[in-house]
Amino acid sequence: LKTGFLKWKPDYDSAATEYGKAAVAFKNAKQFDQAREACLREAEAHENNKALFHAAKAYEQAGMMLKEMQRLPEAVQLIEKASMMYLENGTPDTAAIALERAGKLIENVNPEKAVQLYQQAASVFENEERLRQALEMLGKASRLLVRGRRLDEAALSLQKEKSIYKEIENYPTCYKKTIAQVLVHLHRNDYVAAERCVRESYSIPGFNGSEDCAALEQLLEGYDQQDQDQVSEVCNLPLFKYMDNDYAKLGLTLVVPGGGIKKKSPNAVQDKARGPAAAGSHADEEEDEYSGGLC
């Protein structure tokens, strides 16, 4: 980098190479702070040399050194900077992959930031018409939003997923996304939105007449009738139980308005008090709610 009488301009290219070697040596020696510093100097030399792609790579490496030091927010900051440089350099795919990597790093520490990074990555992939990768990122964002009980945002994210699945004609996944949407809307206590969601899905080829459609109609009927037994029965179907874990939990914890306590006949309560023998005598009888008389 030094200049002199016979060398007027610094040789940034060679300097970057040497800093890169130093970074690898420090990393191998588990001296991550020095490795980070070397990576940052390498990035600076590449920037001065107008080699944006290589500068971005060096910033990303510096971020990974910070990850080793458990300084995750700083690591994510550097990887985000790298992704911006990849975009500037005209390599959007690499930018999106860097954003996904940053999201994974911060997911358990700061889910909100992870959602933002996954959504950014999805936008980049979508602009490049790499819709399957965009869907993968949106799926991660939706699940994190549900896990964090940010249900309004989750509903919008799921709608976006569903629209893209419809666009690429992956109709069976559209049905699954409709189930997830309905569960999210019911947890938001918005029965109207849940019903509208099912009604709009009739336009998806094959939805009307599918087991997904039948189950959702049963679920909405049970919810509307305040029948916790029916709601629980539907949510325990394999169709619901074997969804992604975050959505399956929504099904298992869904309660109808009014506390969601299952109705029990008076005889069932008496049987429980008397013991198991008496309980057996009423097992096969269907008891009316007022079977013992109004008084």
N, C-alpha and C positions, 0 to 999 in steps of 0.2 A: 504493500500500500504506500510505501514511502516514495517520495519524488526527489529528484536531484537535478544537477546540471544536465546530465545526459538522459534523464528519464522524467519527462514533464508530466506524464499522466499515470495515475496509479493503475496497476494491473489487477482490476477487480476480479477477473475470471480466475486467475491463479490463486488469489487471496481466498475466494469462495471455496475452491477445492481444498485448500489447506485447513480452513475453518471446519469444513465438512469432516475431514480426517480427524481433526482434534475432537470434534463432537462424538464421533464413533469411539475413539479411545477413552474419553471421559465416561461415556455410557457403559462401556465394557468394564471400567473400573468402579462402576456404581457411584460415580461422582456426578449426580444428576444436575446439580446446580451449575457446575462448570460446563456440563454438556449443553444445558439450556442456553447459557451465555454464548457458547461457541455457535450454536444453531442460529441465534439472533444475529450474530455478526456475519454469519454466512448469508443469511437472508438479506441483510443490509448491502453486502457486496453484490449479490445478484440483482438487487433493485437498482443499484448504481449502474449496473451493466445492462439494465433494461430487460433482464431475463425474469419476467414475472412468474412463469410457471415454477421455475427452480426456487425463486424467493418464497413462493407460497408453500412449496414442499418443506423448506427449511423452517418456516413459521409453524407448520403442522408438527414437525419433529420437536420443536421447542415446546409446543403444547403437550406432546406425549411425555416429555421429560418432567413437566409440571404435574402431569397425572401420576407419574411414579413417586413424586414428592407429596401426593395427596392434596395438591393445591388446585382443586377441580375448577372453581369459577375462573381462575386465571387461565387454566388450560383451555377452557371452552372459548374464552375471549380470543386467544391466539388462533385457534382452529377456525373461528368465525372470520377472523381477518384473512386467513389463508383462503377460505372459500370465496371471499369477495375478490381476491386477486385471481383465483381460478376463473371466475366469471369474466373479469376484466380481460383475462388472457384468451377468452373464447373457448374454455374447456368446462362447460356447465355440468357435465356428468361427474367430473372429479369434484366440483364444488358441492354438488348434492350429496355425494358419498362422504365428504368431509363433514357436512352438516349432520348427517345421520350419525357419524362417529361421535360428534360432539354431544348429540342428544343422548346416546347410550351412556356416555361418561357421566352426565349430570342427572340422569333419570331418577336415581334413588335419592339424590340430594336436593334437587330443585325441579320437581315434575313440571312446574309452570314453564320454566325455561326450556325444558326438553320438548314440551308440546310446541312451543314457538319454533324450535329448531326443526322438528319433524315437519311442521307445516311449511316452513321455508323450503325444505328439501323437496316436499311434494310439489310445490309451485314450480321449482326449477325443472323437475322431471316432467311435469305436465306441459310446460312450455316447450320441452324437447320432444313432446308426444311419446314419452316413455310412460304410458299410462299404468302399466302393471307395477312399476317401481313407485309411481306416485301413489297408487292405492295402498301399497305396503306401508308407506310413510303416514298416510292419512289414517290407516287402521291403528297404527301405534299411537297416534295423537288421540284418536277417539277413545281408545281403551284407557289411556292416562286420564283423560277428562272425566270418564265415568268413575275411575278409581278415586279421583279427587273430588267427586260429587259436584263437578261443575257441569250440571246436567243441561242447562240451556245451550252451552257451547257444544256439548257432546251431541245434542240433537241436530245442530247445524252441520257438524263434522260428519255425522252418519248420513245425512241427506246428500252431502257432497260425494261421499263414497258411493252411495246408491246410484247417483246420477251417472258416475263414470262406469260403474259395473253395467248399467243399462246401455250406455254408449258402446261398450265393447261386447254387448249381447251375452253377458254372463248372468243369465236370468236366475238360476238357482241361488246364487250368492245374493242377488237382489232380495229374494224372499227372506234370507237369513238376516239381512240388514233391516228389513221391515220389522222382523220380530224384535231386534235390538232397539229400533226406534220406538216401537210401541211400549216396551218395558221402560225406556227412558222417560217417555211422556207420562206414563202412569205414575212413575216415581216423582214426577214434577206435579202430580195431581191435575194433569191436563187431559181429561178423558176425551174432550173434543178434538184435540190435536192427534191423539192416538187413533181415534175413529177415522179422522180425515186421512191419516197416513195409510190405513188399510184400504180405504175407499180409493185413494189415488193409485194404489198398487194393483187394482183390478186391470189397469191398462198394460201391466207387464205381462207379456205372453206366458200362459201356463199357470199364472198365480191363482186365478179363480179355479177352484177344483183341486188345488194342491193341498197336502196335509198341513202345510204352514198356514194357509188361508183358513182352513177349518179350525185349527187350534187357536188362531188369533180371534176368530169370531166367537169361539167359546169363552176365551179369556175376557173379551170385552163385555160379553153378556153377563158373565159372573161378576165382573167388576161393577157393571151398571146395576145389577140386582143386589149388590152388597153381599154376595154369596162367597164367603172366604173359602169354603170347602171346594167349590168349583174352581176358583182361582188357583188354589194350592195344587189341585189335581192336575190342571193344565200345566202349571209351572214345573211340575215334577215329571212331565213327559220327557223322554229321551231327546226330543227335538229341542227342548229348552236346556236340559241338564248338560248336554254335550256341546254347547256353544262355547265361545271363548270364556274363560273363567270369570272375567269381570261382568259379562252379560248374564252368565248363569247365576251369579250371586244376586243380581237385580231380580231375577225371577224368584229365587228362593226367599228373598226378603220382602217380596211384594205383599202389602196388606191393603185391604179395601178400606174406604173411608168409614169412620165410626169405630176405629180401634182394631178392626180385623180379627176379632175373637171368634173362633168357630162356635156356631150355635150347638148346644147340647140339649137333648130332651130331658125333662125333669127326672124320668126313670133312670137315665144314664147316670145322673148325679147321685140318685139314691143308691143305685147299684154299687157305685164306687165306694159309698159310705159303708154299705153292707159287706162288701168283700167280693172276691172273684167268683164264688159259686153263684151268688145272686145275679152278678153281671152277666153270666152265661145264659140265664133264663130269658133275658131280653135281647140277646144278640141278634136274633133273626126277625125281630119285630120292628116295624116302622112306626114310630111314635109321633103323633101330632103335637105341635107346640103347646096346645091347651088341652092335652088328653086328660089331665087330672081335673078338668073343670075350671071355670074362670076364677072360682073362689079358692 
